[in-house]
Amino acid sequence: MTSPVNAIDHDVNYEIWELRLYVAGQTRKSLLALSNLKRLCEEHLAGKYRIEIIDLLQNPQLAEGDQILAIPTLVRRLPEPIRKIIGDLSNTERVLVGLDIRPR
Amino acid sequence: MDAYDSSVVVGGTVKSSDVLHKVPTGIKGFDEITVGGLPKGRATLVCGSAGTGKTVFAMEFLVRGAVEYGEPGVLIAFEETSTELAQSFASLGFDLQTLVARRLLALDFVHVERSEIIETGDYDLNGLFVRIAYAIDSVGAKRVVIDSLETLFSALGDEAILRSEFRRLFRWLKERGVTAIITGERGDGTLTRHGIEEYVSDCVILLDQRVHERVATRYLRVVKYRGTVHGTNEYPFLIHEGGISVVPVTSLGLTHQASEERMSTGVPRLDAMLGGKGIYRGSSVLVSGTAGTGKSSLAAHAVHAACKRGERCLYFAFEESQGQYVRNMRSIGVDLQPWIDKGLLQFHASRPTYFGLEMHLASMQRTIENFDPSLVVVDPVTNFAMVATPFEVRSMLMRLVDSLKSRGITGIFTSLTAGGSALDETDVGMSSLMDTWLLVQFLEASGERNRGLYVLKSRGMAHSHQVREFSVSSHGLDLIDVYVGPSGVLTGSARQAQEAKERTEALVRQQHTERKQRELARKRAQLDAQILALRAAFEAEEQDVLATLEQDKRREVSLGHDREQQARLRQADPSKQNGGAG
């Protein structure tokens, strides 16, 4: 918040990005989504992100809170507002737009 | 995987050849139409336009299952919030919170905002599966409602993924063995907007709402029900405080008991016309006539008589309010207010146009169920023609009559016939439903109208075939013998005039007879006198003749003596001369 203004988007300067990835078991799509996410974060948010993986097969009760339907779903908890990105995150451009790392 | 699955399904249905098991919905009338309910362990599609009652149908299925059949349920709601849902449940008389607290119902509200979702590649709906599974497991659900799945089409963009996921969802529900209802919005020319009926192949129910003469009626139709018989008609249904009632168009059947007991109509002379004992208890009576002939008054007498016997009566009025009716009946000497105060008489007045025909029927049946009367009056039934076709009115009446008969309740229906038309004809449709048909008709002659009452028919009793004059006075109703003579049926003042004339004629006749009798007596006296005179004359003559004969005899004798003396004197032979004289 006190960081200098960034040329790309002010959101990038947020201290810690809290990201949550919802999966249901170790499926191909889930693994792909996770690796895509990690790569992306390293490239754009190095050192200021936290990824929480929630496996709904183990914790089904957590699906309602974030209104999860599609798997995998990536939820940007912080910075607000909450954003949801569904799919295996293979379309990098759309993920960046969806996370507001790139302007829409 | 797909191939394997489908072969299992095919093999399963062929080999075990199970009779299709059904799950009762508990929705009034619906289980009768489908001969048992929804297919057990299968998904049923309930589709219809907005506001046709899809959600209510699905909710009642869940609640009845949970409360009445011990089958907990799950509701996955896409469209409503929990408050909205609780409100609509409450409006049907179910308390959502209690059901949830008693673990009979699990709810999950799915909200998807298109704007906050971005698709970035391949995905599936496992999140939804997990949620449904979690909800099912949390209460051990046997019933699942998804309302409405098609919302996902607008929330998620990839139709190809959704379609394959839906296919998987229905298969998965079937594997879980839950009986499911999926609701879907009706599309243009198709059952559902996105064609999800192609995934639900077992049972499809279509709800519809149509407006006839500005009155809306809801209809339900079983479009498809694989492997079972079901009613194919379009059935009207209603949503009221107790939930949904589907009303089978066809009648309940003719299995009701017939009572031997008779009850008075409240008009002694009418009872006399009806075999001397009145109508059968539990029978249906049609009172038809033109406006102002006293149909309601006749019904009021029957009600009054029944209340006097301590029986409960229910009066459905579609023309007059309670106050107006009670006042009007008081003017003819029938005070119904005490019975209302005592709770023996219940009055339900409404305009036929207030709601649809089916709603009327259902609300009447509910009232009858609650009040349990022994006499029900519907006054008049013809007003329903305002809101429905004659066919519908007849079908509704038939169901009402049957339901009354099955409860042994006597029904009196008044029917307003249009003036001028043939009275018998206009009611023919209804008359076949009725056991007793009274016709009150104006007899118009010599410048006045008088009421005449006929018993057109009365099943199972010897009844009078005569027309009676029907008089309404401040002392109530009475039936008077009409004058039937060579100049036709006379009523009212014509009858009185005729009666006066007859009295005069009788007097004249009497005087005439007396005169004749007097004349006869006089003649008899005359005759007697003549006889006496004749006899006197005869006797006089007789005496004369007898006297003459005596003289002759005596003369003869003396003549003989003279001859003997002469003979003696001449000394003649005595034997010859003495023959005649002795």
Interface residues (C-beta under 8 A of the other chain):
Chain A: Y22 A24 G25 T27 K29 L32 A33 L56 L57 P60 Q61 A63 E64 Q67 I68 L69 A70 I71 P72 T73 P81 I82 R83 K84 I85 I86 G87 D88 L89 S90 N91 R94 V95 V97 G98
Chain B: D108 F109 V110 H111 V112 E116 I117 I118 E119 T120 G121 D122 Y123 D124 L125 N126 G127 L128 F129 V130 R131 A133 Y134 L152 L156
